Every structure is written in structure tokens, then in C-alpha cells.
């Protein structure tokens, strides 16, 4: 899809994969419109397995997570 966009074979894509977003964003021949989205990512832990069976461990882990760094790392700065 990205190659077709770059070649001018398609005019619109509904989403750009994060792994190629910088290639598309850096191309002056492509206009990118950013719109709000309801898409989201989740982190899961097995709360039925140690050490996550302990509520204190889960709370401590929640306090340790740098959410802004997580967003920047996973979404390459393309999320809120």
C-alpha cells in the first residue's frame, strides 16, 4: 500500500503503519492529514500468576510505568 502511494497509484490510505510512518511523513509529495482516533493499545498481565496475584505488585508496577515514554516508544510520538 505504501509503495502504491509513493508511486502515485493510489490517492488515499486510511492508516499508515508506524514502521513506515517516517518515510511517508518525510516525503514532500505526500500530504498527511492527522485525525483523532479511537484506536488504542493495551498492556496485559496475568493476574492469576505470581507475582501479579499480589495487588501490591500490580500497583507498584503501575507506578513504575513511564506512560509518556511508553507512548513515544510504541507509537513513535504519533499518539496522545
JOGIFEN-V669655 format. One record per backbone hydrogen bond with DSSP energy under -0.5 kcal/mol. NH is the residue of the N-H (numbers start at 1). CO is the residue of the C=O. E is the energy in kcal/mol with one decimal. If there is no record, write none. Layout:
((NH,CO,E) (NH,CO,E))
This chain:
((5,1,-2.1) (6,2,-2.8) (7,3,-2.0) (8,5,-1.1) (9,4,-2.5) (10,4,-1.0) (20,17,-1.6) (21,17,-0.5) (21,18,-0.9) (24,20,-1.8) (25,21,-3.2) (26,22,-1.8) (27,24,-1.4) (28,26,-0.7) (30,27,-1.7) (32,30,-0.6) (33,31,-0.5) (34,32,-0.5) (47,45,-1.1) (49,46,-1.4) (52,49,-1.2) (54,51,-1.5) (55,53,-0.7) (57,54,-0.8) (58,54,-1.7) (59,55,-2.4) (60,56,-2.5) (61,57,-2.5) (62,58,-2.2) (63,59,-1.9) (64,60,-1.3) (65,61,-1.1) (67,65,-1.2) (70,66,-2.3) (71,67,-2.6) (72,68,-2.4) (73,69,-2.7) (74,70,-2.9) (75,71,-2.4) (76,72,-0.8) (77,71,-0.6) (78,75,-2.0))
